[in-house]
């Protein structure tokens, strides 16, 4: 089969790496890709939201199956355009992608179908938002969470530590200063004090195939300090995941969502990524994403046992029930450390040279996934983005995976880069306590 993968991040390198291992993959293209993806796929210089050009390329090359990595093209209808052209695709329709494209849509869906989530209000009017914030602070106290309704590259959430800060965040978003059109509507919600968890499941419109869990690290610096980012590292499975908690997540959150989307006339096909808060052992939905997480995808692909191409194809073709027994997970945990450009998530330098990735890749159980990378004219690896590498490792324990990943990080010579040194700290604390 000829496969076209859409995207250029660490998630897409992990997907490309896994897809290329399928015995049924005869050709793999990636648009636009990066320097790491180039090792296992032919790169195509088309941007992820240039829908007409992507459809034209898929037709020209007689592509058998398209896998969409990022949310942007899904929210603007890439899957619909490909299906309309008769090209099979993994990823939800524009209508179903509203689960990520509109936080207000998802909150209303939760309310309608009794999916546990934080108390909220949705607003386009600042005066109404201010009075709701004041009432929320009076009833629930602070912090208060302010979210841009639309896509904001993982940075559209402000956890305000005072009523004044909450009002300022609402003002900045609704004025268009913070996130442009994405902030034209906002969601204001109560702060849930618990532990974050990422959970992934595939859906084919009707059948659900639960996958696995991970835990991301959103803050830029050690100790969960600094601004929110797209994610500075992740490990899988999450340390607090138990069969009982997984059962609650599936029956209270995932299943009602898939059934609800059928009722709403927008059946969901693709990967459903639930961002959850676990409070006293009970899961609450914080947000949905309609694609694999980045960096969660990297450790998840390292643990997957099964043919990714066949699994995604079954989801796209409504055949998940047939392949439920073909998916299993390594018992070994996996962990990803993101190396980012100094200054990220603020301004940072581009085109800085990176050396030593080959050495890092040779450590047993380690795979370095590329994100913002390109090759210079002389073949030197250069940084092109904020998040640049995802150094991923497996081990018998989270601690072992962690040590291997940081050993690999330390072999990479990139003076303009930085990383957190405490990925999986919650799991490691638990491991130490158990020992």
DOLOVO-524252 format. One line per 3 residues: number of its first residue (from 1); for each residue x negated, y, z negated of C-alpha. Coordinates in nm, 2 decimals. Layout:
N
NUM> X:Y:Z | ...
***
This chain:
435
1> 0.00:0.00:0.00 | -0.11:0.36:0.07 | -0.07:0.57:-0.24
4> -0.07:0.95:-0.28 | -0.13:1.09:-0.63 | -0.04:1.45:-0.70
7> -0.26:1.65:-0.95 | -0.61:1.74:-1.05 | -0.64:1.70:-1.43
10> -0.78:1.44:-1.67 | -0.44:1.27:-1.66 | -0.46:1.23:-1.29
13> -0.81:1.09:-1.31 | -0.69:0.83:-1.56 | -0.40:0.74:-1.33
16> -0.62:0.73:-1.02 | -0.87:0.50:-1.21 | -0.58:0.26:-1.30
19> -0.41:0.27:-0.96 | -0.73:0.20:-0.78 | -0.76:-0.13:-0.97
22> -0.43:-0.26:-0.83 | -0.47:-0.54:-0.58 | -0.19:-0.39:-0.38
25> -0.36:-0.05:-0.34 | -0.52:-0.04:0.00 | -0.57:0.34:0.02
28> -0.55:0.61:-0.25 | -0.53:0.98:-0.17 | -0.51:1.26:-0.43
31> -0.40:1.62:-0.38 | -0.59:1.82:-0.47 | -0.80:1.60:-0.71
34> -1.13:1.67:-0.88 | -1.49:1.55:-0.87 | -1.42:1.25:-1.08
37> -1.11:1.14:-0.88 | -1.33:1.16:-0.57 | -1.51:0.85:-0.69
40> -1.19:0.64:-0.65 | -0.97:0.83:-0.40 | -0.98:1.05:-0.09
43> -0.92:1.41:-0.18 | -0.66:1.62:0.00 | -0.68:1.99:-0.02
46> -0.31:2.07:-0.08 | -0.19:2.24:-0.39 | 0.05:2.05:-0.62
49> 0.35:2.29:-0.56 | 0.31:2.32:-0.18 | 0.60:2.08:-0.13
52> 0.63:2.11:0.25 | 0.26:2.03:0.31 | 0.27:1.74:0.07
55> 0.57:1.59:0.24 | 0.41:1.65:0.58 | 0.09:1.48:0.47
58> 0.28:1.18:0.33 | 0.46:1.14:0.66 | 0.15:1.18:0.87
61> -0.05:0.92:0.67 | 0.25:0.68:0.64 | 0.22:0.69:0.26
64> 0.41:0.40:0.09 | 0.44:0.55:-0.26 | 0.38:0.89:-0.42
67> 0.29:0.93:-0.79 | 0.34:1.28:-0.93 | 0.11:1.37:-1.22
70> 0.20:1.72:-1.35 | 0.53:1.87:-1.44 | 0.52:2.18:-1.22
73> 0.60:2.01:-0.88 | 0.87:1.80:-1.04 | 1.05:2.10:-1.19
76> 1.06:2.26:-0.85 | 1.19:1.95:-0.67 | 0.90:1.76:-0.52
79> 1.06:1.42:-0.59 | 1.38:1.53:-0.42 | 1.20:1.65:-0.11
82> 1.00:1.32:-0.08 | 1.31:1.11:-0.13 | 1.49:1.32:0.13
85> 1.21:1.23:0.37 | 1.25:0.86:0.29 | 0.92:0.84:0.09
88> 0.94:0.64:-0.24 | 0.82:0.85:-0.54 | 0.75:0.80:-0.91
91> 0.89:1.11:-1.09 | 1.23:1.25:-1.18 | 1.45:1.47:-0.97
94> 1.46:1.85:-1.01 | 1.79:1.81:-1.21 | 1.64:1.54:-1.44
97> 1.31:1.74:-1.48 | 1.51:2.01:-1.67 | 1.43:1.80:-1.97
100> 1.09:1.96:-1.96 | 1.17:2.27:-1.74 | 1.42:2.41:-1.99
103> 1.39:2.38:-2.36 | 1.74:2.52:-2.40 | 1.88:2.25:-2.17
106> 1.72:1.98:-2.39 | 1.83:2.13:-2.72 | 2.19:2.14:-2.59
109> 2.16:1.78:-2.47 | 2.05:1.68:-2.82 | 2.34:1.86:-2.97
112> 2.59:1.70:-2.73 | 2.46:1.34:-2.78 | 2.37:1.36:-3.15
115> 1.99:1.33:-3.09 | 1.80:1.43:-3.41 | 1.63:1.77:-3.36
118> 1.56:2.09:-3.54 | 1.84:2.35:-3.59 | 1.82:2.61:-3.32
121> 1.97:2.90:-3.13 | 1.91:3.00:-2.76 | 1.89:3.37:-2.66
124> 1.85:3.61:-2.37 | 1.94:3.91:-2.59 | 1.68:4.04:-2.84
127> 1.93:4.19:-3.09 | 2.11:3.85:-3.11 | 1.77:3.67:-3.15
130> 1.67:3.91:-3.43 | 1.98:3.85:-3.63 | 1.95:3.47:-3.59
133> 1.59:3.49:-3.70 | 1.68:3.69:-4.01 | 1.96:3.43:-4.09
136> 1.72:3.14:-4.03 | 1.46:3.29:-4.26 | 1.72:3.35:-4.53
139> 1.85:2.99:-4.51 | 1.54:2.78:-4.43 | 1.25:3.02:-4.51
142> 0.93:3.04:-4.29 | 0.76:2.94:-4.07 | 1.01:3.00:-3.77
145> 0.94:2.85:-3.43 | 0.99:3.06:-3.12 | 0.97:2.89:-2.78
148> 0.98:3.01:-2.42 | 1.26:2.83:-2.24 | 1.05:2.76:-1.92
151> 0.71:2.61:-1.84 | 0.42:2.78:-2.00 | 0.13:2.53:-1.96
154> 0.18:2.39:-2.31 | 0.12:2.74:-2.47 | 0.48:2.87:-2.49
157> 0.54:2.79:-2.86 | 0.47:3.03:-3.14 | 0.49:2.91:-3.50
160> 0.56:3.24:-3.68 | 0.44:3.28:-4.04 | 0.67:3.58:-4.11
163> 1.00:3.72:-4.00 | 0.80:4.02:-3.84 | 0.58:3.78:-3.64
166> 0.89:3.58:-3.52 | 1.06:3.90:-3.40 | 0.74:4.01:-3.23
169> 0.71:3.68:-3.05 | 1.07:3.70:-2.94 | 1.02:4.05:-2.82
172> 0.70:3.96:-2.62 | 0.87:3.66:-2.46 | 1.21:3.83:-2.37
175> 1.03:4.14:-2.23 | 0.84:3.91:-1.98 | 0.50:4.03:-2.13
178> 0.41:3.69:-2.27 | 0.52:3.42:-2.02 | 0.69:3.61:-1.74
181> 1.01:3.44:-1.62 | 0.95:3.14:-1.84 | 1.03:3.36:-2.14
184> 1.35:3.52:-1.99 | 1.54:3.29:-2.23 | 1.40:3.17:-2.57
187> 1.48:2.90:-2.82 | 1.45:2.99:-3.19 | 1.44:2.69:-3.42
190> 1.37:2.58:-3.78 | 1.02:2.46:-3.86 | 1.01:2.08:-3.93
193> 0.73:2.00:-4.18 | 0.60:1.66:-4.09 | 0.35:1.48:-3.87
196> 0.35:1.51:-3.49 | 0.37:1.20:-3.27 | 0.38:1.14:-2.89
199> 0.59:0.85:-2.76 | 0.61:0.73:-2.40 | 0.88:0.52:-2.22
202> 0.95:0.45:-1.86 | 1.30:0.48:-1.72 | 1.45:0.37:-1.38
205> 1.77:0.56:-1.41 | 1.94:0.30:-1.64 | 1.68:0.06:-1.79
208> 1.42:0.18:-2.05 | 1.07:0.02:-2.08 | 0.91:0.14:-2.40
211> 0.54:0.20:-2.36 | 0.33:0.31:-2.65 | 0.24:0.60:-2.89
214> -0.04:0.85:-2.92 | -0.13:1.15:-3.13 | -0.25:1.47:-2.97
217> -0.45:1.76:-3.12 | -0.31:2.09:-3.00 | -0.53:2.34:-3.18
220> -0.85:2.46:-3.03 | -1.08:2.41:-3.33 | -1.16:2.16:-3.61
223> -0.93:2.13:-3.90 | -0.63:2.22:-3.67 | -0.74:2.58:-3.66
226> -0.73:2.84:-3.38 | -0.48:2.89:-3.09 | -0.26:2.62:-2.93
229> -0.41:2.46:-2.62 | -0.29:2.20:-2.37 | -0.45:1.94:-2.60
232> -0.81:1.89:-2.73 | -0.81:1.52:-2.78 | -0.58:1.22:-2.85
235> -0.59:0.86:-2.96 | -0.35:0.57:-2.91 | -0.17:0.40:-3.09
238> -0.07:0.67:-3.34 | -0.17:0.56:-3.70 | 0.18:0.60:-3.85
241> 0.36:0.39:-3.58 | 0.54:0.09:-3.72 | 0.80:-0.14:-3.56
244> 1.07:0.02:-3.78 | 0.97:0.37:-3.67 | 0.95:0.26:-3.30
247> 1.30:0.11:-3.33 | 1.44:0.44:-3.46 | 1.27:0.64:-3.18
250> 1.41:0.41:-2.91 | 1.77:0.38:-3.05 | 1.82:0.73:-3.18
253> 1.63:0.94:-2.93 | 1.52:0.77:-2.60 | 1.83:0.56:-2.54
256> 2.09:0.84:-2.60 | 1.88:1.07:-2.38 | 1.88:0.82:-2.08
259> 2.25:0.75:-2.13 | 2.32:1.13:-2.17 | 2.14:1.21:-1.84
262> 2.36:0.96:-1.66 | 2.67:1.13:-1.81 | 2.52:1.47:-1.70
265> 2.50:1.34:-1.34 | 2.11:1.35:-1.34 | 1.99:0.99:-1.41
268> 1.62:1.00:-1.52 | 1.36:0.81:-1.33 | 0.99:0.84:-1.44
271> 0.80:0.86:-1.76 | 0.97:1.02:-2.06 | 0.73:1.17:-2.31
274> 0.89:1.25:-2.64 | 0.71:1.50:-2.86 | 0.83:1.41:-3.20
277> 0.80:1.52:-3.56 | 0.81:1.25:-3.82 | 0.96:1.38:-4.15
280> 0.97:1.14:-4.44 | 0.97:0.85:-4.20 | 1.25:0.99:-3.98
283> 1.18:1.09:-3.62 | 1.30:1.43:-3.48 | 1.27:1.54:-3.12
286> 1.06:1.85:-3.08 | 1.04:1.85:-2.70 | 1.05:1.63:-2.39
289> 0.80:1.62:-2.11 | 0.88:1.44:-1.78 | 0.52:1.31:-1.71
292> 0.24:1.15:-1.90 | 0.06:1.37:-2.15 | -0.28:1.51:-2.09
295> -0.49:1.41:-2.28 | -0.27:1.12:-2.41 | -0.27:0.95:-2.07
298> -0.64:0.88:-2.09 | -0.65:0.66:-2.40 | -0.31:0.50:-2.29
301> -0.45:0.39:-1.95 | -0.76:0.25:-2.13 | -0.53:0.03:-2.34
304> -0.28:-0.07:-2.06 | -0.29:-0.44:-1.96 | -0.10:-0.49:-1.64
307> -0.09:-0.35:-1.29 | 0.00:0.02:-1.31 | 0.10:0.04:-0.95
310> 0.35:-0.25:-0.98 | 0.49:-0.10:-1.31 | 0.54:0.25:-1.16
313> 0.69:0.11:-0.84 | 0.94:-0.10:-1.04 | 1.05:0.22:-1.23
316> 1.09:0.41:-0.90 | 1.29:0.12:-0.74 | 1.52:0.05:-1.04
319> 1.36:-0.28:-1.12 | 1.22:-0.22:-1.47 | 1.42:-0.51:-1.62
322> 1.23:-0.75:-1.39 | 0.88:-0.65:-1.51 | 0.93:-0.60:-1.89
325> 0.71:-0.90:-1.96 | 0.43:-0.78:-1.73 | 0.33:-0.49:-1.95
328> 0.12:-0.53:-2.26 | -0.13:-0.33:-2.46 | -0.48:-0.39:-2.59
331> -0.49:-0.42:-2.96 | -0.80:-0.21:-2.95 | -0.74:0.16:-3.01
334> -0.86:0.42:-2.76 | -0.96:0.78:-2.82 | -1.02:1.08:-2.59
337> -1.23:1.39:-2.68 | -1.17:1.69:-2.45 | -1.47:1.90:-2.36
340> -1.35:2.25:-2.27 | -1.52:2.57:-2.14 | -1.64:2.80:-2.42
343> -1.36:3.06:-2.47 | -1.07:2.83:-2.38 | -0.77:2.88:-2.42
346> -0.87:3.24:-2.36 | -1.10:3.37:-2.08 | -1.39:3.14:-1.99
349> -1.67:3.11:-1.74 | -1.63:2.89:-1.43 | -1.89:2.71:-1.21
352> -2.12:2.63:-1.50 | -2.34:2.32:-1.44 | -2.27:1.99:-1.63
355> -2.53:1.72:-1.66 | -2.55:1.37:-1.82 | -2.20:1.25:-1.74
358> -2.35:0.94:-1.57 | -2.54:0.86:-1.89 | -2.23:0.90:-2.10
361> -2.03:0.67:-1.87 | -2.28:0.39:-1.92 | -2.20:0.34:-2.29
364> -2.00:0.03:-2.34 | -1.62:0.09:-2.37 | -1.66:0.45:-2.25
367> -1.50:0.62:-1.95 | -1.55:0.99:-1.88 | -1.23:1.13:-1.71
370> -1.27:1.46:-1.52 | -1.03:1.75:-1.53 | -1.16:2.09:-1.42
373> -1.46:1.98:-1.22 | -1.60:2.01:-0.87 | -1.92:1.93:-0.69
376> -2.15:2.22:-0.60 | -2.32:2.23:-0.25 | -2.63:2.05:-0.39
379> -2.41:1.78:-0.56 | -2.43:1.94:-0.91 | -2.12:1.88:-1.12
382> -1.96:2.22:-1.20 | -1.68:2.33:-1.43 | -1.38:2.48:-1.26
385> -1.12:2.50:-1.54 | -1.05:2.54:-1.91 | -1.03:2.17:-2.00
388> -1.31:2.00:-1.81 | -1.39:1.65:-1.93 | -1.20:1.38:-2.13
391> -1.46:1.15:-2.29 | -1.26:0.84:-2.37 | -1.37:0.52:-2.56
394> -1.22:0.20:-2.70 | -1.32:0.02:-3.01 | -1.22:-0.25:-3.25
397> -1.10:0.03:-3.48 | -1.02:0.40:-3.44 | -1.34:0.47:-3.62
400> -1.55:0.26:-3.37 | -1.37:0.43:-3.07 | -1.44:0.77:-3.23
403> -1.81:0.70:-3.28 | -1.85:0.57:-2.92 | -1.67:0.88:-2.78
406> -1.89:1.13:-2.97 | -2.20:0.93:-2.88 | -2.11:0.98:-2.52
409> -2.02:1.35:-2.58 | -2.37:1.41:-2.72 | -2.53:1.27:-2.40
412> -2.35:1.54:-2.19 | -2.56:1.85:-2.13 | -2.32:2.14:-2.09
415> -2.43:2.45:-2.29 | -2.11:2.64:-2.19 | -1.88:2.37:-2.32
418> -1.74:2.28:-2.66 | -1.52:2.02:-2.82 | -1.35:1.94:-3.15
421> -1.55:1.70:-3.37 | -1.25:1.57:-3.57 | -1.03:1.39:-3.32
424> -0.81:1.13:-3.50 | -0.89:1.27:-3.84 | -0.55:1.16:-3.98
427> -0.61:0.80:-3.87 | -0.96:0.80:-4.00 | -0.85:0.93:-4.34
430> -0.60:0.65:-4.35 | -0.86:0.40:-4.25 | -1.10:0.51:-4.52
433> -0.82:0.50:-4.78 | -0.74:0.14:-4.67 | -1.10:0.04:-4.70
***
